[in-house]
């Protein structure tokens, strides 16, 4: 197995190669505005570091979010393109699950990423492998009481310390953790998610309502 993992659901553009036992190469840059520009060069760097060609990849894993519309689709479209070009399976993993895995906490905790609009994407976990709620989007103040006393991992927690008193890192997901989640689940015979975006709200760009139609006379 040589699994290529990518994630662009957060400001981090992250890529990793996993050989079924461990991560053999990884790259990550945080830049919320340059997902499309940074992703393919990151793939090239990871392949070069590992000393392998793209056609050696046997599986592709992609973070399906939740995340902002524009950034999230960069990773999904790239993963789908690699899967089609290489004729290999493409597996989806919830980005929050990758962040939870990287945190490595054994007791109950939550993960929160920045959803903009003064909101966070979040989910609750029993341990770093087990999510117990569906991903959701809410205002931090509305979660403060529900998550009181729990560690909260991720950039969303760090941004709102008044709501999340026990905010912890890592702030952003790593493709290495995402790949490790996928490898464990595949080995256990679990079904992974389809490589489709997990959108929890409408995109920021909207078609104007009640716009004036101009027709030639």
C-alpha angles and dihedrals in degrees: 000000000000110000123193113205127190134176131182099160093109131036087277117094100203134176132175143172119219123188096200092267105052145345109280098185136003141179131189135175128174112221119130094196103048108053094126093046097047106038103075095043087051090054089051091051093050093049091048093049091051092045094232137119124240091248089066090070113109100182138019124212124192133185108242096196144193089237145122113304101243099044095042095055093054091068094040095051092045092050092048091050093051091047092052095044094048097035091231130133120269116212128195125218126184107253091222089058090056091051091048091051092051090051090058096201118162100199130060115298142144136236123219128182128185111272094176120226085082090291136112136217107228149164136181124240135200090204136339092285101040125070114193102184134046116253112270141175121231144145113271092235089059090054099045095090095038092053098034112143094015126112110245118205127204146043091294090062093046092051093056108038091158089066099032107045095178100048115169142178157282091080097192135035121256122216088224091064091044090053092048090053091051094047092051093048094046090050090052092050092246120154114246125212122272113256093258127127119264101218116179097183141015120284119266092245112078135176107253115254123231092008117174115258113217116202127179116255 
